[in-house]
Amino acid sequence: AIAPEVPQAPQSLQMDRVKAFDWYHTVEQLAVAGKITAMSRELAIQAMCVAQESLSDGGWRVSLRVPSETLAQAAIQERLAKAMTLEGWPVELSVSIGEVTDCAARRMEATALAKLREAETSIWSDPALSALKESFGGVIVPGTLKGS
């Protein structure tokens, strides 16, 4: 029997498969692109990758740990694996429940916070804004700047 052809990841999502499969980077890109949604997205971004193994067929066996039984449901794992395979990342998932100390959601939140802090620093140090504040007695209330 001829095995079905596995689609290749779009160029923007491809990584050097000879190196390590980067679970967090792949999940973040798929989530931001809307390629994984609902509970499968939540599983992907809240899971900690505890082990991964390259398979001879070009796929990956990935062991994940999640903080709740809800995310460990077999149906959710199957939807995530199917979505990732359709995007060119064939995976076999195994999920356990336990403490999660690192996950894509935390990394994405940290990145967003760093960008916000960088924007705040840029705004606070802008000479034009300083001149406007001085001329009109204006104030920027700390914590009121929001990222998009």
C-alpha positions as CSV (number, residue, x, y, z in Angstrom):
1,A,0.0,0.0,0.0
2,I,1.1,3.5,-0.7
3,A,1.3,5.8,2.3
4,P,-0.5,9.1,2.0
5,E,1.8,12.0,1.3
6,V,2.3,14.3,4.3
7,P,1.8,18.0,3.4
8,Q,4.9,20.2,3.9
9,A,4.7,23.1,6.3
10,P,4.3,26.5,4.5
11,Q,7.8,28.1,4.1
12,S,7.1,30.6,6.9
13,L,6.5,27.7,9.3
14,Q,9.3,25.3,8.2
15,M,12.2,24.7,10.5
16,D,15.4,22.8,10.1
17,R,14.1,19.3,10.9
18,V,17.7,18.0,11.2
19,K,18.0,20.0,14.4
20,A,15.3,19.7,17.1
21,F,11.6,20.1,16.6
22,D,10.8,23.3,18.5
23,W,7.3,22.6,20.0
24,Y,6.9,26.0,21.5
25,H,7.9,28.0,18.3
26,T,5.7,25.8,16.1
27,V,2.7,26.0,18.4
28,E,3.0,29.8,18.7
29,Q,3.2,30.2,14.9
30,L,0.2,27.9,14.3
31,A,-1.9,29.6,17.1
32,V,-1.1,33.1,15.9
33,A,-2.0,32.1,12.3
34,G,-5.3,30.6,13.5
35,K,-4.3,27.1,12.3
36,I,-5.2,25.5,15.6
37,T,-8.4,26.7,17.4
38,A,-10.6,26.1,20.4
39,M,-9.6,23.3,22.8
40,S,-6.8,22.0,20.6
41,R,-5.2,25.5,20.7
42,E,-5.6,25.5,24.5
43,L,-4.0,22.1,24.7
44,A,-1.1,23.2,22.5
45,I,-0.3,26.5,24.2
46,Q,-0.9,25.3,27.8
47,A,1.2,22.1,27.4
48,M,4.7,21.7,28.5
49,C,6.8,19.6,26.1
50,V,8.6,17.0,28.3
51,A,10.0,14.8,25.6
52,Q,10.2,14.5,21.8
53,E,11.6,12.0,19.4
54,S,12.1,12.1,15.7
55,L,10.3,9.3,13.8
56,S,11.6,7.6,10.7
57,D,8.6,8.8,8.7
58,G,9.6,12.5,9.3
59,G,7.1,13.0,12.1
60,W,7.6,13.5,15.8
61,R,6.5,11.7,18.9
62,V,5.9,14.4,21.5
63,S,5.1,13.9,25.2
64,L,3.3,16.7,26.8
65,R,2.2,17.6,30.3
66,V,-0.9,19.7,31.0
67,P,-2.3,21.2,34.2
68,S,-5.8,19.7,33.9
69,E,-7.7,16.6,32.9
70,T,-9.9,18.6,30.5
71,L,-6.9,19.3,28.2
72,A,-5.7,15.7,28.3
73,Q,-8.8,14.3,26.7
74,A,-8.1,12.0,23.8
75,A,-10.4,13.8,21.4
76,I,-8.6,17.0,21.9
77,Q,-5.2,15.4,21.4
78,E,-6.5,13.8,18.2
79,R,-7.8,17.2,16.8
80,L,-4.5,18.9,17.6
81,A,-2.4,16.1,16.0
82,K,-4.7,16.2,12.9
83,A,-4.4,20.0,12.6
84,M,-0.6,19.9,13.0
85,T,-0.3,17.1,10.4
86,L,-2.4,19.1,8.0
87,E,0.0,22.0,8.5
88,G,3.0,19.8,7.7
89,W,3.9,18.9,11.3
90,P,3.0,15.2,11.7
91,V,2.9,14.4,15.4
92,E,2.0,11.5,17.7
93,L,1.0,13.0,21.0
94,S,1.0,11.5,24.5
95,V,-0.3,13.7,27.3
96,S,0.1,13.4,31.1
97,I,-1.4,15.6,33.8
98,G,1.0,17.5,36.2
99,E,2.8,20.7,37.0
100,V,3.5,22.9,34.0
101,T,6.5,25.2,34.4
102,D,7.0,26.2,30.8
103,C,4.5,26.5,28.0
104,A,3.8,28.4,24.8
105,A,1.1,30.5,26.6
106,R,3.6,31.7,29.2
107,R,6.2,32.4,26.5
108,M,3.7,34.3,24.4
109,E,2.6,36.4,27.4
110,A,6.2,37.2,28.3
111,T,6.9,38.3,24.7
112,A,3.8,40.5,24.7
113,L,4.8,42.1,28.0
114,A,8.4,42.7,26.8
115,K,7.0,44.5,23.7
116,L,4.7,46.6,25.8
117,R,7.5,47.6,28.2
118,E,9.6,48.5,25.2
119,A,6.8,50.7,23.8
120,E,6.3,52.3,27.2
121,T,10.0,53.1,27.4
122,S,10.0,54.6,23.9
123,I,6.9,56.7,24.7
124,W,8.3,57.9,28.1
125,S,11.6,59.0,26.4
126,D,10.0,60.7,23.4
127,P,11.1,64.4,23.4
128,A,8.0,65.5,21.5
129,L,5.8,63.9,24.1
130,S,7.8,65.5,26.9
131,A,7.4,68.9,25.3
132,L,3.6,68.4,25.0
133,K,3.4,67.3,28.7
134,E,5.4,70.4,29.8
135,S,3.5,72.8,27.6
136,F,0.0,71.6,28.5
137,G,0.6,70.1,32.0
138,G,-0.4,66.7,30.7
139,V,0.2,63.4,32.4
140,I,0.5,59.9,31.1
141,V,-1.0,57.6,33.7
142,P,1.2,54.6,34.3
143,G,-0.4,51.3,33.3
144,T,-2.9,52.9,30.9
145,L,-0.9,51.9,27.7
146,K,-2.3,48.7,26.2
147,G,-0.8,46.5,23.5
148,S,-2.8,45.4,20.5
